[in-house]
Amino acid sequence: MADLKQKLYEACARHLHDRITELTASLRSIQESANEETKSSSGDKYETGRAMAHLEIEKLQTQLAEANKMMADLNRISIKENSAAIKAGSLVFTSRGNFFIAIHAGEHTLDGTHFFVVSPASPIAQKMLGLKAGDEFTLNNRAFSIVQTL
């Protein structure tokens, strides 16, 4: 099972690495386009294009900063130690699904098992943190029973 936890951690790292690479390439492309554009006879069109490129650059920079923050958060998580109490880095099997508490990375299927990769700040993780196998909690009027934690 520790191998499964390692695989999920690596999937998160790949997800973030791919996202950072994609955002960096998009940012570079837009910056190059904005720098190459020359002022034409229609000044308003040029200024509008520059303004739109600037807004897109700001949006991408914000997304890149968030992805880098998520990578730093992931790097701080220790998956080596197993704890009875759920914490960041825990693999949690519940009556309503399986969760890896690390970063917000959506759904992953590994070794035939489906997992939701969630941030410790997510509502479901907030309900689970500190609980142990055998404990129960409710979220959105749905009862969850914790079957196993790693």
C-alpha positions as CSV (number, residue, x, y, z in Angstrom):
1,M,0.0,0.0,0.0
2,A,2.9,2.4,0.6
3,D,3.7,1.8,-3.1
4,L,0.2,3.1,-4.0
5,K,0.8,6.2,-1.9
6,Q,4.1,6.8,-3.6
7,K,2.5,6.4,-7.0
8,L,-0.2,8.9,-6.1
9,Y,2.4,11.4,-4.9
10,E,4.3,11.0,-8.1
11,A,1.1,11.5,-10.2
12,C,0.6,14.7,-8.3
13,A,4.1,15.9,-9.0
14,R,3.8,15.0,-12.7
15,H,0.4,16.8,-12.8
16,L,2.0,20.0,-11.4
17,H,5.1,19.7,-13.5
18,D,3.0,19.4,-16.7
19,R,0.8,22.4,-15.6
20,I,3.9,24.6,-14.8
21,T,5.5,23.7,-18.1
22,E,2.3,24.4,-20.0
23,L,1.7,27.8,-18.3
24,T,5.4,28.8,-18.8
25,A,5.2,28.0,-22.5
26,S,1.9,29.9,-22.9
27,L,3.3,32.9,-21.0
28,R,6.4,33.0,-23.1
29,S,4.4,32.7,-26.3
30,I,2.1,35.6,-25.4
31,Q,5.0,37.8,-24.2
32,E,6.8,37.2,-27.5
33,S,3.7,38.0,-29.5
34,A,3.1,41.2,-27.6
35,N,6.8,42.2,-28.1
36,E,6.7,41.5,-31.8
37,E,3.6,43.4,-32.5
38,T,4.3,46.7,-34.2
39,K,2.2,49.8,-34.0
40,S,0.1,50.0,-37.1
41,S,-1.9,52.9,-38.6
42,S,-4.9,51.9,-36.4
43,G,-3.5,52.9,-33.0
44,D,-6.6,51.9,-31.1
45,K,-6.4,48.4,-32.4
46,Y,-2.8,48.1,-31.4
47,E,-3.5,49.5,-27.9
48,T,-6.5,47.1,-27.5
49,G,-4.3,44.1,-28.5
50,R,-1.5,45.1,-26.1
51,A,-4.1,45.6,-23.3
52,M,-5.6,42.2,-24.0
53,A,-2.2,40.5,-24.1
54,H,-1.3,42.2,-20.8
55,L,-4.4,40.9,-19.1
56,E,-3.7,37.4,-20.4
57,I,-0.1,37.6,-19.1
58,E,-1.4,38.7,-15.7
59,K,-3.9,35.8,-15.6
60,L,-1.2,33.3,-16.6
61,Q,1.3,34.7,-14.1
62,T,-1.4,34.2,-11.3
63,Q,-2.0,30.6,-12.4
64,L,1.7,29.9,-12.6
65,A,2.2,31.4,-9.1
66,E,-0.6,29.1,-7.8
67,A,0.9,26.0,-9.5
68,N,4.3,26.8,-8.0
69,K,2.7,27.2,-4.5
70,M,1.0,23.9,-4.9
71,M,4.3,22.3,-5.9
72,A,5.9,23.8,-2.7
73,D,2.9,22.5,-0.7
74,L,3.3,19.0,-2.2
75,N,7.1,19.0,-1.5
76,R,6.4,19.7,2.2
77,I,4.2,16.6,2.5
78,S,5.7,13.5,4.0
79,I,4.3,10.3,2.7
80,K,6.9,8.0,4.4
81,E,5.3,8.0,7.8
82,N,1.9,6.4,8.4
83,S,-0.2,7.9,11.1
84,A,-3.4,6.5,12.6
85,A,-4.8,10.1,12.5
86,I,-5.6,11.5,9.1
87,K,-3.3,14.4,8.0
88,A,-1.7,15.8,4.8
89,G,-0.1,12.9,3.0
90,S,-2.7,10.4,4.2
91,L,-4.3,7.8,2.0
92,V,-7.9,7.4,3.2
93,F,-10.3,4.7,2.2
94,T,-14.0,5.5,3.1
95,S,-17.4,4.0,2.5
96,R,-18.0,6.6,-0.2
97,G,-14.6,6.7,-2.0
98,N,-10.9,6.9,-1.6
99,F,-8.9,10.0,-1.0
100,F,-5.3,11.1,-1.1
101,I,-4.8,14.3,0.9
102,A,-2.1,16.3,-0.8
103,I,-3.1,18.9,-3.4
104,H,-6.1,19.6,-5.5
105,A,-5.4,17.3,-8.5
106,G,-8.8,15.8,-9.4
107,E,-9.4,12.1,-9.9
108,H,-6.8,9.4,-10.5
109,T,-7.1,5.7,-11.1
110,L,-4.1,3.6,-10.0
111,D,-3.8,-0.1,-9.9
112,G,-7.5,-0.4,-10.6
113,T,-8.5,1.8,-7.7
114,H,-10.1,5.2,-8.1
115,F,-8.9,8.1,-5.9
116,F,-9.9,11.7,-5.4
117,V,-6.7,13.8,-4.8
118,V,-7.8,16.7,-2.6
119,S,-6.1,19.6,-0.8
120,P,-5.9,19.6,3.0
121,A,-7.9,22.9,2.7
122,S,-10.8,21.2,0.8
123,P,-14.1,20.8,2.7
124,I,-13.9,17.0,2.7
125,A,-10.3,16.9,3.9
126,Q,-11.2,19.4,6.7
127,K,-13.8,17.0,7.9
128,M,-11.4,14.0,7.8
129,L,-8.3,15.6,9.4
130,G,-7.5,14.1,12.7
131,L,-10.0,11.2,12.4
132,K,-9.0,7.5,12.4
133,A,-10.2,4.3,10.9
134,G,-13.6,3.5,12.3
135,D,-14.6,7.1,12.7
136,E,-17.5,8.7,10.8
137,F,-18.3,12.1,9.5
138,T,-21.0,13.8,7.5
139,L,-20.6,16.2,4.5
140,N,-23.4,17.6,2.5
141,N,-25.9,15.3,4.3
142,R,-23.9,12.3,3.3
143,A,-22.4,9.9,5.9
144,F,-18.9,8.7,5.4
145,S,-17.2,5.9,7.4
146,I,-13.5,5.7,7.4
147,V,-12.4,2.2,6.6
148,Q,-8.6,2.5,6.5
149,T,-5.9,5.1,6.6
150,L,-2.3,5.0,5.5
